[in-house]
Amino acid sequence: MSQRRVLVVTSGALFVRGGHLTIAEETAAAIRRAGHLADVLVTPQNRFGRQLSAYLATWLTDVGETADGQPVDQVISLRFPSYAVRHPRHVCWLNHRMREYYDLWERFVRGLGRKGRLKEGVRRRMFHTVDRWLLTHNVTRLVAQSRTIQARLQRFGGIRSELLYPPPPERAYRTDGYGDYVLAVSRLHPLKRLDLLVEAAALARDRSLSFKIAGEGEEESRLRERIRALGLEGRVELLGAVTDAQLVDHYARCRAVYFAPWNEDYGFVTLEAFRSGKAVVTAADSGGPAELVRHGENGLVSAPTAEALATELDALGRDRGLAERLGEAARRDAEAFRWERAVEELLRPV
């Protein structure tokens, strides 16, 4: 394959760094390792209610040539509204559309009132129309990052897509043992359901395990208050933001990893834990993570209740060998997810 110039396009809000940006950077880095030229373009996302201008700005962005007049051979877009860029060879590796107008609609409009619901309903229909046209006419290939995303595309628009899971970021993953704590890594947001872990920790009968939660977000004060109310200050610790090196170290030393968001698009955490030889505890309705975790084989899949989750945590607390067996299987499964294969798939001729 001759050397190509590939532009990876995602979108972003001011002062917010999401997992999609990590995927964009890792994709570009993997393309460069394969011997091509690659760069990342971040298009505007804009505040809620002003996204249409972001779509227009992205549509008008010139991605046909580099600054020195060399042609861009391919574009890989990731999410709304980045897939509005125009290029004759455009692969959309979809992370998600604007979820408030799709699977999160009922949560979003709850409490808006009749007028607000009507106004947002008009916007919703408009974005459904725009997104469907862009994803069926503006891109040459549509590839979903999980079966959960594929199902949403079918449910909202009857849009077909291919499937390719993003591999985890290239880090020096290792296993230093199976320690006495369960690690959770996530933005502190209601959809990530870290409160479920806190409630389950209070119900767990086995007291040998503690819990460390890495991440920042709007739920921090509420989680701290709940931890205090349940008397868990000695067992549940909020670590705040951690560096990449600290994250790899926690993956290496923990007993297992908790990652049970609600209907997640994908999430790097599952495969990062697998690469570290650690089982993942997730929930049956967690979307992307539940696609990769097989109960009793490479992790544990719980019903999304504190009582059910506490039972799975008790099993890990009682039996360090269970965590090790599941973790070894998880490490083997992670071998199937490599950036070399992902790049080959994304750059293959249409």
N, C-alpha and C positions, 0 to 999 in steps of 0.2 A: 504494500500500500504506500503510495507516494505521500510526501509530507503535506498536511493540510493545515489551513488556518481555521480554527474552530472557536466560535464565540458562545460561551455559556451565559444564558440570560436568566436572571431571577428578579424579583422585586423586593422592596423593603421599605418599612416605615422608619421615620427618624428615631435614632437612638434605640432601635430594637434589633437584636440579632437572633434570628430564629434558626432552627435546624436546616431549613432550606438553603440558607447561605453557606452553611458547612457543606451541604451536598454539592452546591455549585462550585465551591473552592476545591473540594476533593475530586470532582469530576474533571475540572480543568487540570489539576495536578496529574491525574491519571492519564489524561490525554497527552500531556507533555512527556510523561515517562514512556509513552508509546512512540515517541519520536515526532510528534506534531507540535504546532504552535497553538496555544490556547490562552484565552483571557476570560475574565468574568465581567459582565455588565450588569449593574443593579439599576433597574428602572424604578420610577416612583410608584408607591402604592397609595399614598394620600390617606387622609383621615376618612372615617366612615361618613358616607353621604357625599363624598367628593371623589369617589373612585372613577367616575366616568371620565374626568379630565385626565386621570392617570392612564386609562386605556387609550385615550386619544394621543397623549404624549408618547406612549410606547409605540403606537401605530405609526407616528411620524418620525420616530427615531431611525436614523440611517445606519443600518448594519451591513450594508453591501460591500464596503471597502474599509481598509485600515487607513490610518492617518497618512501613510506614505503612498496611498493609491493602490495597494495590493488588494486583490479580492478576498473577501471572507468566504470560505468554501462551504461552511455549514454553521447553522445555529442550533443550539440545544436550549430550549426554554423549560422552565420548571413549574411555574404557578401563575395565578392571576396577578396582574394583567400582562406578565412578561410574554405570554404566548400570543400577544397582539403584534409582536414585531413581524416584519415582512421579510421573507427570504425564500428563494426558490428551493432551498434544501433545508427544511425546518423540521427538526424532530422535537416534539414536546414530550419530555419525560415528566409526566404530571405528578405533582405533589398534592395540590388541591385547588379547587375553585374557591370563591368567597363563601365559606361554609354557612354563614348566617343566612344566606339565601338558598341554601340547599338542605343538608341534613340537620343543621342547627336552627332551622326556621322557627319551629314551635317554641324553642327556648328563647330565641331572639325577640319574638313579638309578644311574649308573655308580659302582660302588664303595660303594654303600650297604649291601650285604649283604641277605640274604633277609628279615630282620625289617623293616628300613627300607624295602625295596622294597614289601613287603606293606602296610605302614602308609601309605606314600605312594600306593600303588595305590588304596586305599580313598578317600583324599582326592581323588585324581584323578577317580574316577568320580562322586563327590559334586559337584565343581565343574563337571564336564561337564554334569551334569543341571541344576544351578542356572543356569549360563551359558546353556544352550540355552533354558530356559524364559524367562529374562529377555530374551534377544535375539529371541525369537519372540512373546512375549506382553506384555512390559512396555514395549516400545518401539513407536511407531507407524510408524517408518521406520528401516531399517538401511542405512547407507551406509558402505562400506569406503574406507579411504584409499589403497589400492593393490590391484592384481590379486593380489599375493601374499597379502594379508589375505583377499580374496575366496576364494582357493583354500583357505586354512586353514579358513575357515568351512564350505566344502563338504566338506572332508576330515573335519573333526571336527564332525559334527552335521548335515551335509546342509542347511546354512542358506544361503538365498539373500540377496544384498545388491546394492545399487546401487554405483556407483563414482564417487568424486570425490577427486582429488588435492588436498592442501592447497597453496596457493601459498606462495612463500617469504615470510619476514618482510619488512615494509616497511622497507627500509633504502636508503641513498643509494648503490646499487651503481654502479660505474663501471669502465671499462677504462683502465688507464694504460700498457698495453703487455704484452709477453709475456717476462717476465724469465727469470732463469737458475735458477729453483727450482720444484719441484713442491710444492704445499701439500696437507697432509692435516689435516682438521678432524674431531675425534671424541673421545668419551670413551675413555680408555685402558683398554679391556676386551678380553678374548680374542676375543669375537665380532666386534669391529671389525677385526680382522686387520691391525693396524699392523705386527706382526712380519713379515707377508708383504712389506710395502713395504721394510722394513729388509733382509730377505734379498735382495730383488730389486735393491736399490741396490748391494749387494755384488757381484752378478753382472753388472750392466750394464757394457757395454764403453765406452759414452760417458761420459766423466767431466766433461762441461761442466755437468751439472745437479747441483744440491744439493737437499736435501729438508728441509722444515720441517713439524713435526707440532705442531698446536695442540690442547691439551686436557689434562685431568688424569684420574687414575684409578689403579686397582690394578695396572695393568701397567707403571707408570712405571719402577720399579726394574729389572724384567726387561728392558725395552726398552733402558734405559741400559747394562745389562751386555752385552747383545747388540751394541749399537752399538760399545762399547769392544772387544769380542772380535773383531769383524770389521774393526777399524781404520777405522771410519766417522765418528769424532768430528769431523772437519773437513767432512763432507758431509751428515750427518743431524743435525738440531737439534731438540730437544724444547723448544717454546716455553712450555709450561705454559698456564695460563689466559690468554686474551686478551680485551680489551674488544670491544664491538661495532664501535667505530671502527677498532681494529687489525685486526679480522677483515675488514672491508670493504676496508681498505687492502691486506691480503695477497691477497684475491681479485682486486683490481685489478691487482696487479703480478706475480703468479705466471705461470709458463708454462702450467700446467694444474693440475687438482685430482684427487687420489687419493681415492676413496671406494669401498672394496671390502669391506664387512662381509659376514658370512655370513647369508644369508636375512633381510635387514633388512625390517622392516615397510614403511618408506617412507624417512625421512631427508630433512631439509631441504637438506642439503649439495648435492645434485645441482642443484636449481633455483636455489639461491643462486649456485653457480658459473656456471650458464647465464646468469642475469641479469647477471653480471659479464663475460660474453663469454668464458668459459673452458670448455674441454673437460673432461670428467670421464673418468678412467680407473677402470673398475670391473671386476668379475669376473662370469662367466656365472651363478654361483650366488648373486649378491648380493641377489636379491629385488627390492625396490622400485627401487633405483637402476638395475638392469639393465632395468627396464621402460621407462625414459625415455632411456637412452643407446643410440644406434644406432651400431654399430661403423663407423668410417670416415666417419661423417656429422656427428655432434655430440660424439663422444668415442671412446673405445677400450674394447672389451670383451675381457678377457683370460681365459684359463683360470686357475683359482685355484692356480697354481704360481709359485714365484719365477722359474723359468726363462722361462715365458711372459710374466710381467709385465715382466721385464727387457727382453725384446724390444720391448715397447710403449714402455717408457721410453726405450730407445735411439732409437726412431723420433722421439720428441718432442725428444730431445736433438740429433739430427742436423739436424732441420728445424723451425726456428722458424715457417716459413710454414705447416706442417701444423697446429701449435697455433692459429695465427690463423684458418685456414680452418674448422677444427672449432669454434672459439670463436664465430665469427660465426654459424654455423648454430645453435649452442646458444642464442645470444641471441635469434635469431628464434623458435626453438621455445618459449622461455620466455614469449613474449608470450601464449600460449594459457592461461597459468595466472595468473589475476587474482582478487583477493579480491572484486571486485564480482560476478563471476559465481558464485563460491563462495557468497556470502551469498544471492544470488537462489535458488540451488539448495537451500540449507539451510532457507530460510524459505518456500519455495513450499508452497501448500496440499497436504495429503496426499490 
